[in-house]
Amino acid sequence: MNNLNKTLHAARFAAEKHTGHFRKGSKREPYINHPIEVANLIANVALIDDEDILAAALLHDTVEDCEVSPDEMTEKFGQAVTDYVLEVTDDKSLPKKTRKMLQIEHAPHLSYGAKVIKLADKISNVRDVIASPAEGWDKQRRQEYVQWAMSVVEGLRGSSDQLDELFDEVVALANEKLDEID
Ligand code: ZN
C-alpha cells in the first residue's frame, strides 16, 4: 500500500469503528472529527508524512474506545501502527486518576511517533474543552483539564517545534477564554 492509500484505509476503518460515537462536547460533533483533526495537525502543521504515524493518528482511540483488538489492527495496518496506538492507549482497568497520572509519567518515554500523536491529541482536546465543553464542565474543571494537558505536554516537547508552538497558542487562547468566565 502506498502512503495515501494506507492513510485512507485507516480513516475509513476508524470512521466505521466510531460510528454512532460523539465527542463529549456541547456541539455533539461526530467522534471521527477528532482523529481526523489529530492526523491533519500531524500532516499539515508538523509536516510529517510518515504513513504509519498518520494511520496510527487516525486509529489512536479505536483500541481504547471501540474494542478493536491489537491483532486485528496489526493484520490490517502492520506492527508499527499498532505499537504507536498501544503507546497512546490508556489502561481502562485503572481508575481515571491513575490513568491521568500515568500519562504524565509515561510522556517523556514515548517513541517519537507516539509523542507527536499525543501532542496533536492534546491540542485537539484543549481546543474542544474551550470551543465545545462537555455538559457540566464548569470553569474549574476546564482549568484543571488545561493544567493537566500542560503537564503531559511537558514530557512530549521537542518532537515537533510546530506542534509545541501551536499547543502554547491554544493554551494561551484557552486561558484567555477561561478568564472571561466568572
Ligand atoms: Zn484522542
Backbone and ligand atoms as CSV (ligand in chain L), in Angstrom:
chain,resi,resn,atom,element,x,y,z
A,1,MET,N,N,0.840,-1.198,0.000
A,1,MET,CA,C,0.000,0.000,0.000
A,1,MET,C,C,0.877,1.251,0.000
A,2,ASN,N,N,0.534,2.222,-0.819
A,2,ASN,CA,C,1.300,3.466,-0.739
A,2,ASN,C,C,0.789,4.313,0.428
A,3,ASN,N,N,1.540,5.370,0.643
A,3,ASN,CA,C,1.290,6.286,1.736
A,3,ASN,C,C,-0.169,6.715,1.908
A,4,LEU,N,N,-0.707,7.257,0.826
A,4,LEU,CA,C,-2.052,7.813,0.892
A,4,LEU,C,C,-3.089,6.713,1.066
A,5,ASN,N,N,-2.881,5.591,0.383
A,5,ASN,CA,C,-3.854,4.511,0.490
A,5,ASN,C,C,-3.951,3.975,1.909
A,6,LYS,N,N,-2.831,3.828,2.566
A,6,LYS,CA,C,-2.847,3.313,3.935
A,6,LYS,C,C,-3.558,4.297,4.861
A,7,THR,N,N,-3.280,5.578,4.660
A,7,THR,CA,C,-3.914,6.605,5.485
A,7,THR,C,C,-5.426,6.608,5.265
A,8,LEU,N,N,-5.847,6.514,4.020
A,8,LEU,CA,C,-7.289,6.495,3.729
A,8,LEU,C,C,-7.955,5.230,4.266
A,9,HIS,N,N,-7.247,4.139,4.152
A,9,HIS,CA,C,-7.771,2.886,4.702
A,9,HIS,C,C,-7.992,3.029,6.209
A,10,ALA,N,N,-7.040,3.641,6.894
A,10,ALA,CA,C,-7.161,3.861,8.337
A,10,ALA,C,C,-8.326,4.813,8.643
A,11,ALA,N,N,-8.502,5.833,7.811
A,11,ALA,CA,C,-9.605,6.792,8.029
A,11,ALA,C,C,-10.952,6.075,7.901
A,12,ARG,N,N,-11.058,5.263,6.870
A,12,ARG,CA,C,-12.321,4.541,6.670
A,12,ARG,C,C,-12.588,3.562,7.812
A,13,PHE,N,N,-11.547,2.841,8.220
A,13,PHE,CA,C,-11.678,1.864,9.301
A,13,PHE,C,C,-12.077,2.576,10.610
A,14,ALA,N,N,-11.416,3.692,10.919
A,14,ALA,CA,C,-11.729,4.434,12.148
A,14,ALA,C,C,-13.149,4.985,12.084
A,15,ALA,N,N,-13.558,5.489,10.914
A,15,ALA,CA,C,-14.919,6.036,10.768
A,15,ALA,C,C,-15.948,4.945,11.047
A,16,GLU,N,N,-15.692,3.773,10.528
A,16,GLU,CA,C,-16.624,2.661,10.745
A,16,GLU,C,C,-16.680,2.302,12.240
A,17,LYS,N,N,-15.517,2.223,12.872
A,17,LYS,CA,C,-15.481,1.821,14.289
A,17,LYS,C,C,-16.090,2.879,15.205
A,18,HIS,N,N,-15.977,4.149,14.824
A,18,HIS,CA,C,-16.523,5.227,15.672
A,18,HIS,C,C,-17.974,5.570,15.297
A,19,THR,N,N,-18.577,4.769,14.445
A,19,THR,CA,C,-19.971,5.041,14.052
A,19,THR,C,C,-20.862,5.151,15.294
A,20,GLY,N,N,-21.637,6.214,15.352
A,20,GLY,CA,C,-22.555,6.388,16.486
A,20,GLY,C,C,-21.897,7.005,17.706
A,21,HIS,N,N,-20.574,7.257,17.654
A,21,HIS,CA,C,-19.892,7.918,18.779
A,21,HIS,C,C,-19.862,9.426,18.543
A,22,PHE,N,N,-19.992,10.164,19.627
A,22,PHE,CA,C,-19.925,11.616,19.542
A,22,PHE,C,C,-18.899,12.135,20.512
A,23,ARG,N,N,-18.346,13.304,20.230
A,23,ARG,CA,C,-17.465,13.978,21.176
A,23,ARG,C,C,-18.296,14.385,22.382
A,24,LYS,N,N,-17.604,14.495,23.547
A,24,LYS,CA,C,-18.313,14.805,24.786
A,24,LYS,C,C,-18.997,16.174,24.754
A,25,GLY,N,N,-18.481,17.062,23.886
A,25,GLY,CA,C,-18.858,18.474,23.950
A,25,GLY,C,C,-20.277,18.793,23.545
A,26,SER,N,N,-20.636,20.040,23.843
A,26,SER,CA,C,-21.996,20.512,23.600
A,26,SER,C,C,-22.356,20.519,22.116
A,27,LYS,N,N,-21.333,20.576,21.248
A,27,LYS,CA,C,-21.631,20.615,19.815
A,27,LYS,C,C,-22.030,19.251,19.264
A,28,ARG,N,N,-21.800,18.200,20.059
A,28,ARG,CA,C,-22.142,16.844,19.640
A,28,ARG,C,C,-21.555,16.509,18.263
A,29,GLU,N,N,-20.297,16.843,18.100
A,29,GLU,CA,C,-19.656,16.519,16.824
A,29,GLU,C,C,-19.461,15.015,16.704
A,30,PRO,N,N,-19.538,14.490,15.483
A,30,PRO,CA,C,-19.201,13.074,15.293
A,30,PRO,C,C,-17.781,12.824,15.801
A,31,TYR,N,N,-17.570,11.715,16.485
A,31,TYR,CA,C,-16.275,11.458,17.100
A,31,TYR,C,C,-15.133,11.481,16.083
A,32,ILE,N,N,-15.413,10.988,14.882
A,32,ILE,CA,C,-14.361,10.846,13.870
A,32,ILE,C,C,-13.703,12.188,13.526
A,33,ASN,N,N,-14.421,13.302,13.760
A,33,ASN,CA,C,-13.798,14.619,13.529
A,33,ASN,C,C,-12.498,14.761,14.327
A,34,HIS,N,N,-12.468,14.147,15.516
A,34,HIS,CA,C,-11.288,14.284,16.380
A,34,HIS,C,C,-10.046,13.564,15.822
A,35,PRO,N,N,-10.106,12.249,15.547
A,35,PRO,CA,C,-8.901,11.634,14.950
A,35,PRO,C,C,-8.498,12.250,13.610
A,36,ILE,N,N,-9.472,12.728,12.844
A,36,ILE,CA,C,-9.111,13.395,11.578
A,36,ILE,C,C,-8.357,14.691,11.879
A,37,GLU,N,N,-8.802,15.432,12.890
A,37,GLU,CA,C,-8.089,16.662,13.251
A,37,GLU,C,C,-6.656,16.335,13.706
A,38,VAL,N,N,-6.514,15.289,14.497
A,38,VAL,CA,C,-5.190,14.906,15.001
A,38,VAL,C,C,-4.253,14.560,13.827
A,39,ALA,N,N,-4.747,13.744,12.894
A,39,ALA,CA,C,-3.918,13.369,11.738
A,39,ALA,C,C,-3.605,14.595,10.880
A,40,ASN,N,N,-4.594,15.472,10.742
A,40,ASN,CA,C,-4.389,16.671,9.935
A,40,ASN,C,C,-3.322,17.589,10.538
A,41,LEU,N,N,-3.328,17.725,11.870
A,41,LEU,CA,C,-2.304,18.541,12.535
A,41,LEU,C,C,-0.909,17.958,12.283
A,42,ILE,N,N,-0.816,16.650,12.335
A,42,ILE,CA,C,0.485,15.995,12.138
A,42,ILE,C,C,0.965,16.195,10.692
A,43,ALA,N,N,0.032,16.042,9.745
A,43,ALA,CA,C,0.413,16.172,8.336
A,43,ALA,C,C,0.682,17.619,7.957
A,44,ASN,N,N,-0.207,18.521,8.361
A,44,ASN,CA,C,-0.180,19.881,7.804
A,44,ASN,C,C,0.409,20.949,8.722
A,45,VAL,N,N,0.582,20.648,10.005
A,45,VAL,CA,C,1.280,21.590,10.893
A,45,VAL,C,C,2.693,21.072,11.176
A,46,ALA,N,N,2.794,19.808,11.585
A,46,ALA,CA,C,4.120,19.239,11.852
A,46,ALA,C,C,4.823,18.844,10.546
A,47,LEU,N,N,4.085,18.761,9.451
A,47,LEU,CA,C,4.618,18.392,8.126
A,47,LEU,C,C,5.302,17.019,8.133
A,48,ILE,N,N,4.645,16.087,8.798
A,48,ILE,CA,C,5.148,14.710,8.860
A,48,ILE,C,C,4.332,13.876,7.870
A,49,ASP,N,N,5.032,13.120,6.996
A,49,ASP,CA,C,4.267,12.315,6.032
A,49,ASP,C,C,4.497,10.815,6.211
A,50,ASP,N,N,4.946,10.422,7.393
A,50,ASP,CA,C,5.153,9.003,7.697
A,50,ASP,C,C,3.794,8.294,7.760
A,51,GLU,N,N,3.607,7.313,6.873
A,51,GLU,CA,C,2.291,6.673,6.746
A,51,GLU,C,C,1.879,5.951,8.030
A,52,ASP,N,N,2.831,5.380,8.756
A,52,ASP,CA,C,2.468,4.658,9.981
A,52,ASP,C,C,2.017,5.619,11.072
A,53,ILE,N,N,2.666,6.761,11.164
A,53,ILE,CA,C,2.263,7.755,12.173
A,53,ILE,C,C,0.883,8.323,11.823
A,54,LEU,N,N,0.658,8.609,10.544
A,54,LEU,CA,C,-0.644,9.165,10.131
A,54,LEU,C,C,-1.768,8.147,10.327
A,55,ALA,N,N,-1.513,6.901,9.960
A,55,ALA,CA,C,-2.537,5.866,10.156
A,55,ALA,C,C,-2.815,5.691,11.655
A,56,ALA,N,N,-1.752,5.662,12.462
A,56,ALA,CA,C,-1.928,5.492,13.912
A,56,ALA,C,C,-2.683,6.679,14.511
A,57,ALA,N,N,-2.463,7.885,13.979
A,57,ALA,CA,C,-3.185,9.067,14.466
A,57,ALA,C,C,-4.689,8.889,14.221
A,58,LEU,N,N,-5.034,8.385,13.056
A,58,LEU,CA,C,-6.453,8.173,12.737
A,58,LEU,C,C,-7.062,7.075,13.602
A,59,LEU,N,N,-6.241,6.119,13.975
A,59,LEU,CA,C,-6.737,4.950,14.719
A,59,LEU,C,C,-6.539,5.091,16.224
A,60,HIS,N,N,-6.019,6.243,16.704
A,60,HIS,CA,C,-5.468,6.278,18.061
A,60,HIS,C,C,-6.457,5.994,19.179
A,61,ASP,N,N,-7.747,6.213,18.942
A,61,ASP,CA,C,-8.723,5.938,20.006
A,61,ASP,C,C,-9.522,4.654,19.786
A,62,THR,N,N,-9.196,3.879,18.758
A,62,THR,CA,C,-10.061,2.731,18.435
A,62,THR,C,C,-9.838,1.531,19.358
A,63,VAL,N,N,-8.647,1.380,19.919
A,63,VAL,CA,C,-8.435,0.267,20.860
A,63,VAL,C,C,-9.090,0.630,22.191
A,64,GLU,N,N,-8.874,1.882,22.618
A,64,GLU,CA,C,-9.398,2.333,23.906
A,64,GLU,C,C,-10.931,2.418,23.904
A,65,ASP,N,N,-11.500,2.928,22.830
A,65,ASP,CA,C,-12.939,3.237,22.836
A,65,ASP,C,C,-13.806,2.307,21.991
A,66,CYS,N,N,-13.225,1.557,21.080
A,66,CYS,CA,C,-14.049,0.751,20.159
A,66,CYS,C,C,-13.746,-0.734,20.256
A,67,GLU,N,N,-12.959,-1.110,21.237
A,67,GLU,CA,C,-12.598,-2.513,21.423
A,67,GLU,C,C,-12.004,-3.179,20.178
A,68,VAL,N,N,-11.283,-2.419,19.395
A,68,VAL,CA,C,-10.541,-3.033,18.291
A,68,VAL,C,C,-9.378,-3.802,18.926
A,69,SER,N,N,-9.135,-5.025,18.477
A,69,SER,CA,C,-8.049,-5.794,19.084
A,69,SER,C,C,-6.725,-5.439,18.396
A,70,PRO,N,N,-5.651,-5.440,19.179
A,70,PRO,CA,C,-4.340,-5.174,18.581
A,70,PRO,C,C,-4.022,-6.140,17.432
A,71,ASP,N,N,-4.469,-7.389,17.535
A,71,ASP,CA,C,-4.203,-8.357,16.462
A,71,ASP,C,C,-4.868,-7.947,15.156
A,72,GLU,N,N,-6.119,-7.508,15.264
A,72,GLU,CA,C,-6.829,-7.080,14.055
A,72,GLU,C,C,-6.120,-5.875,13.434
A,73,MET,N,N,-5.697,-4.953,14.298
A,73,MET,CA,C,-5.019,-3.760,13.797
A,73,MET,C,C,-3.708,-4.127,13.094
A,74,THR,N,N,-2.969,-5.019,13.695
A,74,THR,CA,C,-1.689,-5.433,13.110
A,74,THR,C,C,-1.905,-6.119,11.765
A,75,GLU,N,N,-2.932,-6.948,11.709
A,75,GLU,CA,C,-3.233,-7.651,10.467
A,75,GLU,C,C,-3.530,-6.656,9.349
A,76,LYS,N,N,-4.282,-5.603,9.678
A,76,LYS,CA,C,-4.691,-4.643,8.649
A,76,LYS,C,C,-3.637,-3.574,8.375
A,77,PHE,N,N,-2.930,-3.117,9.409
A,77,PHE,CA,C,-2.093,-1.917,9.257
A,77,PHE,C,C,-0.620,-2.123,9.606
A,78,GLY,N,N,-0.285,-3.307,10.147
A,78,GLY,CA,C,1.117,-3.591,10.457
A,78,GLY,C,C,1.472,-3.297,11.915
A,79,GLN,N,N,2.590,-3.873,12.337
A,79,GLN,CA,C,3.001,-3.806,13.742
A,79,GLN,C,C,3.347,-2.384,14.190
A,80,ALA,N,N,3.971,-1.612,13.307
A,80,ALA,CA,C,4.416,-0.270,13.717
A,80,ALA,C,C,3.208,0.587,14.110
A,81,VAL,N,N,2.133,0.490,13.321
A,81,VAL,CA,C,0.922,1.265,13.612
A,81,VAL,C,C,0.342,0.838,14.955
A,82,THR,N,N,0.219,-0.478,15.152
A,82,THR,CA,C,-0.336,-0.988,16.419
A,82,THR,C,C,0.512,-0.531,17.599
A,83,ASP,N,N,1.824,-0.575,17.437
A,83,ASP,CA,C,2.700,-0.163,18.540
A,83,ASP,C,C,2.459,1.301,18.928
A,84,TYR,N,N,2.335,2.175,17.924
A,84,TYR,CA,C,2.046,3.585,18.235
A,84,TYR,C,C,0.709,3.715,18.967
A,85,VAL,N,N,-0.302,3.030,18.452
A,85,VAL,CA,C,-1.634,3.149,19.063
A,85,VAL,C,C,-1.601,2.650,20.505
A,86,LEU,N,N,-0.935,1.527,20.734
A,86,LEU,CA,C,-0.900,0.992,22.106
A,86,LEU,C,C,-0.134,1.918,23.046
A,87,GLU,N,N,0.871,2.609,22.512
A,87,GLU,CA,C,1.618,3.552,23.355
A,87,GLU,C,C,0.733,4.693,23.857
A,88,VAL,N,N,-0.281,5.053,23.060
A,88,VAL,CA,C,-1.137,6.178,23.470
A,88,VAL,C,C,-2.501,5.698,23.990
A,89,THR,N,N,-2.606,4.408,24.261
A,89,THR,CA,C,-3.856,3.840,24.781
A,89,THR,C,C,-3.766,3.708,26.297
A,90,ASP,N,N,-4.773,4.251,27.002
A,90,ASP,CA,C,-4.828,4.121,28.463
A,90,ASP,C,C,-5.324,2.732,28.843
A,91,ASP,N,N,-4.882,2.256,29.982
A,91,ASP,CA,C,-5.387,1.002,30.537
A,91,ASP,C,C,-6.677,1.312,31.296
A,92,LYS,N,N,-7.791,0.953,30.663
A,92,LYS,CA,C,-9.092,1.345,31.223
A,92,LYS,C,C,-9.470,0.574,32.490
A,93,SER,N,N,-8.664,-0.437,32.847
A,93,SER,CA,C,-8.963,-1.150,34.092
A,93,SER,C,C,-8.493,-0.331,35.302
A,94,LEU,N,N,-7.700,0.723,35.036
A,94,LEU,CA,C,-7.199,1.555,36.143
A,94,LEU,C,C,-8.165,2.703,36.407
A,95,PRO,N,N,-8.200,3.201,37.645
A,95,PRO,CA,C,-9.057,4.360,37.933
A,95,PRO,C,C,-8.589,5.584,37.131
A,96,LYS,N,N,-9.539,6.480,36.846
A,96,LYS,CA,C,-9.262,7.627,35.986
A,96,LYS,C,C,-8.081,8.473,36.486
A,97,LYS,N,N,-8.040,8.680,37.806
A,97,LYS,CA,C,-6.961,9.496,38.386
A,97,LYS,C,C,-5.598,8.887,38.103
A,98,THR,N,N,-5.506,7.573,38.248
A,98,THR,CA,C,-4.251,6.866,37.993
A,98,THR,C,C,-3.873,6.983,36.524
A,99,ARG,N,N,-4.873,6.811,35.650
A,99,ARG,CA,C,-4.598,6.900,34.212
A,99,ARG,C,C,-4.049,8.267,33.856
A,100,LYS,N,N,-4.618,9.304,34.463
A,100,LYS,CA,C,-4.176,10.669,34.147
A,100,LYS,C,C,-2.749,10.906,34.653
A,101,MET,N,N,-2.455,10.348,35.825
A,101,MET,CA,C,-1.112,10.495,36.372
A,101,MET,C,C,-0.096,9.734,35.509
A,102,LEU,N,N,-0.494,8.533,35.069
A,102,LEU,CA,C,0.413,7.725,34.251
A,102,LEU,C,C,0.716,8.402,32.914
A,103,GLN,N,N,-0.255,9.116,32.368
A,103,GLN,CA,C,0.021,9.832,31.103
A,103,GLN,C,C,1.166,10.821,31.290
A,104,ILE,N,N,1.174,11.506,32.436
A,104,ILE,CA,C,2.261,12.469,32.710
A,104,ILE,C,C,3.584,11.718,32.853
A,105,GLU,N,N,3.543,10.611,33.584
A,105,GLU,CA,C,4.774,9.846,33.819
A,105,GLU,C,C,5.326,9.217,32.544
A,106,HIS,N,N,4.418,8.716,31.695
A,106,HIS,CA,C,4.879,7.987,30.505
A,106,HIS,C,C,5.339,8.905,29.367
A,107,ALA,N,N,4.800,10.131,29.337
A,107,ALA,CA,C,5.029,11.007,28.178
A,107,ALA,C,C,6.490,11.087,27.723
A,108,PRO,N,N,7.452,11.336,28.641
A,108,PRO,CA,C,8.836,11.503,28.163
A,108,PRO,C,C,9.441,10.225,27.580
A,109,HIS,N,N,8.822,9.080,27.869
A,109,HIS,CA,C,9.414,7.800,27.440
A,109,HIS,C,C,8.789,7.258,26.156
A,110,LEU,N,N,7.812,7.984,25.594
A,110,LEU,CA,C,7.162,7.514,24.367
A,110,LEU,C,C,8.115,7.620,23.176
A,111,SER,N,N,7.823,6.827,22.134
A,111,SER,CA,C,8.579,6.931,20.882
A,111,SER,C,C,8.254,8.274,20.217
A,112,TYR,N,N,9.060,8.648,19.246
A,112,TYR,CA,C,8.826,9.898,18.510
A,112,TYR,C,C,7.407,9.950,17.937
A,113,GLY,N,N,6.981,8.887,17.250
A,113,GLY,CA,C,5.654,8.875,16.621
A,113,GLY,C,C,4.539,9.022,17.641
A,114,ALA,N,N,4.658,8.312,18.751
A,114,ALA,CA,C,3.623,8.374,19.790
A,114,ALA,C,C,3.588,9.762,20.433
A,115,LYS,N,N,4.754,10.385,20.584
A,115,LYS,CA,C,4.799,11.746,21.155
A,115,LYS,C,C,4.039,12.730,20.273
A,116,VAL,N,N,4.277,12.626,18.968
A,116,VAL,CA,C,3.631,13.535,18.028
A,116,VAL,C,C,2.098,13.337,18.060
A,117,ILE,N,N,1.670,12.089,18.107
A,117,ILE,CA,C,0.231,11.791,18.149
A,117,ILE,C,C,-0.380,12.345,19.435
A,118,LYS,N,N,0.289,12.124,20.555
A,118,LYS,CA,C,-0.250,12.580,21.831
A,118,LYS,C,C,-0.302,14.105,21.902
A,119,LEU,N,N,0.707,14.742,21.353
A,119,LEU,CA,C,0.736,16.201,21.350
A,119,LEU,C,C,-0.421,16.770,20.513
A,120,ALA,N,N,-0.623,16.215,19.328
A,120,ALA,CA,C,-1.732,16.671,18.479
A,120,ALA,C,C,-3.077,16.355,19.143
A,121,ASP,N,N,-3.148,15.230,19.832
A,121,ASP,CA,C,-4.358,14.837,20.568
A,121,ASP,C,C,-4.692,15.874,21.647
A,122,LYS,N,N,-3.671,16.327,22.364
A,122,LYS,CA,C,-3.901,17.303,23.439
A,122,LYS,C,C,-4.306,18.657,22.846
A,123,ILE,N,N,-3.735,19.028,21.702
A,123,ILE,CA,C,-4.142,20.276,21.044
A,123,ILE,C,C,-5.634,20.199,20.712
A,124,SER,N,N,-6.041,19.091,20.108
A,124,SER,CA,C,-7.443,18.915,19.723
A,124,SER,C,C,-8.353,18.934,20.951
A,125,ASN,N,N,-7.937,18.274,22.015
A,125,ASN,CA,C,-8.790,18.203,23.209
A,125,ASN,C,C,-8.893,19.542,23.935
A,126,VAL,N,N,-7.775,20.266,24.045
A,126,VAL,CA,C,-7.837,21.571,24.718
A,126,VAL,C,C,-8.708,22.532,23.901
A,127,ARG,N,N,-8.578,22.484,22.581
A,127,ARG,CA,C,-9.450,23.304,21.728
A,127,ARG,C,C,-10.916,23.004,22.020
A,128,ASP,N,N,-11.232,21.714,22.116
A,128,ASP,CA,C,-12.623,21.309,22.343
A,128,ASP,C,C,-13.142,21.711,23.711
A,129,VAL,N,N,-12.287,21.629,24.712
A,129,VAL,CA,C,-12.716,21.981,26.070
A,129,VAL,C,C,-13.159,23.449,26.108
A,130,ILE,N,N,-12.599,24.260,25.216
A,130,ILE,CA,C,-12.981,25.663,25.158
A,130,ILE,C,C,-14.127,25.888,24.167
A,131,ALA,N,N,-14.003,25.319,22.965
A,131,ALA,CA,C,-14.987,25.597,21.910
A,131,ALA,C,C,-16.293,24.843,22.124
A,132,SER,N,N,-16.208,23.688,22.762
A,132,SER,CA,C,-17.399,22.848,22.887
A,132,SER,C,C,-17.300,22.020,24.170
A,133,PRO,N,N,-17.354,22.713,25.338
A,133,PRO,CA,C,-17.148,21.986,26.593
A,133,PRO,C,C,-18.272,20.986,26.871
A,134,ALA,N,N,-17.914,19.901,27.525
A,134,ALA,CA,C,-18.918,18.903,27.890
A,134,ALA,C,C,-19.901,19.508,28.890
A,135,GLU,N,N,-21.086,18.988,28.863
A,135,GLU,CA,C,-22.119,19.465,29.778
A,135,GLU,C,C,-21.650,19.247,31.220
A,136,GLY,N,N,-21.840,20.246,32.052
A,136,GLY,CA,C,-21.462,20.095,33.451
A,136,GLY,C,C,-19.994,20.427,33.727
A,137,TRP,N,N,-19.236,20.736,32.689
A,137,TRP,CA,C,-17.832,21.112,32.919
A,137,TRP,C,C,-17.782,22.606,33.240
A,138,ASP,N,N,-17.652,22.924,34.521
A,138,ASP,CA,C,-17.581,24.326,34.901
A,138,ASP,C,C,-16.165,24.861,34.660
A,139,LYS,N,N,-15.991,26.152,35.006
A,139,LYS,CA,C,-14.707,26.796,34.760
A,139,LYS,C,C,-13.550,26.030,35.406
A,140,GLN,N,N,-13.745,25.621,36.655
A,140,GLN,CA,C,-12.660,24.957,37.377
A,140,GLN,C,C,-12.281,23.630,36.721
A,141,ARG,N,N,-13.271,22.883,36.329
A,141,ARG,CA,C,-12.980,21.586,35.701
A,141,ARG,C,C,-12.219,21.791,34.389
A,142,ARG,N,N,-12.604,22.823,33.660
A,142,ARG,CA,C,-11.932,23.094,32.393
A,142,ARG,C,C,-10.500,23.582,32.632
A,143,GLN,N,N,-10.331,24.414,33.677
A,143,GLN,CA,C,-8.967,24.870,34.023
A,143,GLN,C,C,-8.086,23.691,34.417
A,144,GLU,N,N,-8.673,22.778,35.189
A,144,GLU,CA,C,-7.903,21.607,35.625
A,144,GLU,C,C,-7.498,20.754,34.429
A,145,TYR,N,N,-8.402,20.659,33.452
A,145,TYR,CA,C,-8.079,19.873,32.259
A,145,TYR,C,C,-6.886,20.501,31.519
A,146,VAL,N,N,-6.949,21.816,31.356
A,146,VAL,CA,C,-5.865,22.503,30.629
A,146,VAL,C,C,-4.539,22.338,31.384
A,147,GLN,N,N,-4.577,22.464,32.711
A,147,GLN,CA,C,-3.369,22.290,33.533
A,147,GLN,C,C,-2.786,20.894,33.362
A,148,TRP,N,N,-3.671,19.904,33.400
A,148,TRP,CA,C,-3.211,18.523,33.261
A,148,TRP,C,C,-2.604,18.300,31.870
A,149,ALA,N,N,-3.276,18.810,30.835
A,149,ALA,CA,C,-2.754,18.662,29.466
A,149,ALA,C,C,-1.360,19.288,29.374
A,150,MET,N,N,-1.167,20.446,30.043
A,150,MET,CA,C,0.152,21.099,30.030
A,150,MET,C,C,1.209,20.205,30.680
A,151,SER,N,N,0.835,19.526,31.752
A,151,SER,CA,C,1.797,18.630,32.420
A,151,SER,C,C,2.174,17.466,31.525
A,152,VAL,N,N,1.197,16.916,30.790
A,152,VAL,CA,C,1.517,15.816,29.868
A,152,VAL,C,C,2.443,16.329,28.770
A,153,VAL,N,N,2.107,17.499,28.225
A,153,VAL,CA,C,2.864,18.039,27.088
A,153,VAL,C,C,4.301,18.401,27.488
A,154,GLU,N,N,4.530,18.749,28.746
A,154,GLU,CA,C,5.912,18.992,29.209
A,154,GLU,C,C,6.827,17.836,28.805
A,155,GLY,N,N,6.316,16.618,28.902
A,155,GLY,CA,C,7.105,15.428,28.589
A,155,GLY,C,C,7.167,15.092,27.110
A,156,LEU,N,N,6.396,15.815,26.296
A,156,LEU,CA,C,6.346,15.500,24.859
A,156,LEU,C,C,7.161,16.475,24.023
A,157,ARG,N,N,7.571,17.578,24.636
A,157,ARG,CA,C,8.197,18.658,23.871
A,157,ARG,C,C,9.471,18.214,23.178
A,158,GLY,N,N,9.719,18.854,22.029
A,158,GLY,CA,C,10.932,18.540,21.273
A,158,GLY,C,C,10.687,17.598,20.104
A,159,SER,N,N,9.489,17.013,20.047
A,159,SER,CA,C,9.219,16.091,18.926
A,159,SER,C,C,8.800,16.870,17.678
A,160,SER,N,N,8.091,17.990,17.858
A,160,SER,CA,C,7.731,18.850,16.727
A,160,SER,C,C,7.638,20.289,17.216
A,161,ASP,N,N,8.535,21.133,16.723
A,161,ASP,CA,C,8.520,22.548,17.132
A,161,ASP,C,C,7.193,23.206,16.778
A,162,GLN,N,N,6.668,22.855,15.584
A,162,GLN,CA,C,5.419,23.473,15.129
A,162,GLN,C,C,4.270,23.121,16.071
A,163,LEU,N,N,4.205,21.851,16.474
A,163,LEU,CA,C,3.116,21.445,17.372
A,163,LEU,C,C,3.335,22.001,18.784
A,164,ASP,N,N,4.588,22.078,19.224
A,164,ASP,CA,C,4.869,22.703,20.532
A,164,ASP,C,C,4.329,24.132,20.545
A,165,GLU,N,N,4.630,24.847,19.476
A,165,GLU,CA,C,4.197,26.250,19.380
A,165,GLU,C,C,2.681,26.371,19.325
A,166,LEU,N,N,2.070,25.500,18.516
A,166,LEU,CA,C,0.612,25.542,18.393
A,166,LEU,C,C,-0.047,25.218,19.733
A,167,PHE,N,N,0.508,24.248,20.458
A,167,PHE,CA,C,-0.054,23.914,21.764
A,167,PHE,C,C,-0.018,25.147,22.676
A,168,ASP,N,N,1.109,25.841,22.692
A,168,ASP,CA,C,1.226,27.038,23.539
A,168,ASP,C,C,0.188,28.095,23.153
A,169,GLU,N,N,-0.022,28.254,21.844
A,169,GLU,CA,C,-1.027,29.228,21.379
A,169,GLU,C,C,-2.426,28.824,21.822
A,170,VAL,N,N,-2.726,27.530,21.682
A,170,VAL,CA,C,-4.053,27.030,22.034
A,170,VAL,C,C,-4.297,27.183,23.547
A,171,VAL,N,N,-3.261,26.942,24.344
A,171,VAL,CA,C,-3.389,27.092,25.795
A,171,VAL,C,C,-3.571,28.569,26.165
A,172,ALA,N,N,-2.821,29.457,25.507
A,172,ALA,CA,C,-2.953,30.891,25.793
A,172,ALA,C,C,-4.372,31.359,25.499
A,173,LEU,N,N,-4.898,30.894,24.377
A,173,LEU,CA,C,-6.266,31.243,23.984
A,173,LEU,C,C,-7.281,30.662,24.972
A,174,ALA,N,N,-7.024,29.433,25.383
A,174,ALA,CA,C,-7.922,28.765,26.344
A,174,ALA,C,C,-7.954,29.549,27.652
A,175,ASN,N,N,-6.787,29.963,28.136
A,175,ASN,CA,C,-6.735,30.700,29.398
A,175,ASN,C,C,-7.430,32.055,29.285
A,176,GLU,N,N,-7.261,32.680,28.112
A,176,GLU,CA,C,-7.951,33.949,27.865
A,176,GLU,C,C,-9.468,33.765,27.964
A,177,LYS,N,N,-9.960,32.729,27.301
A,177,LYS,CA,C,-11.404,32.446,27.310
A,177,LYS,C,C,-11.879,32.087,28.714
A,178,LEU,N,N,-11.074,31.311,29.427
A,178,LEU,CA,C,-11.481,30.900,30.770
A,178,LEU,C,C,-11.499,32.091,31.720
A,179,ASP,N,N,-10.577,33.038,31.523
A,179,ASP,CA,C,-10.541,34.239,32.355
A,179,ASP,C,C,-11.800,35.090,32.196
A,180,GLU,N,N,-12.411,34.967,31.006
A,180,GLU,CA,C,-13.617,35.764,30.755
A,180,GLU,C,C,-14.834,35.231,31.522
A,181,ILE,N,N,-14.738,33.998,31.976
A,181,ILE,CA,C,-15.863,33.406,32.733
A,181,ILE,C,C,-15.691,33.753,34.205
A,182,ASP,N,N,-16.793,34.171,34.900
A,182,ASP,CA,C,-16.579,34.385,36.337
A,182,ASP,C,C,-16.822,33.127,37.142
L,1,ZN,ZN,ZN,-7.899,11.288,21.123
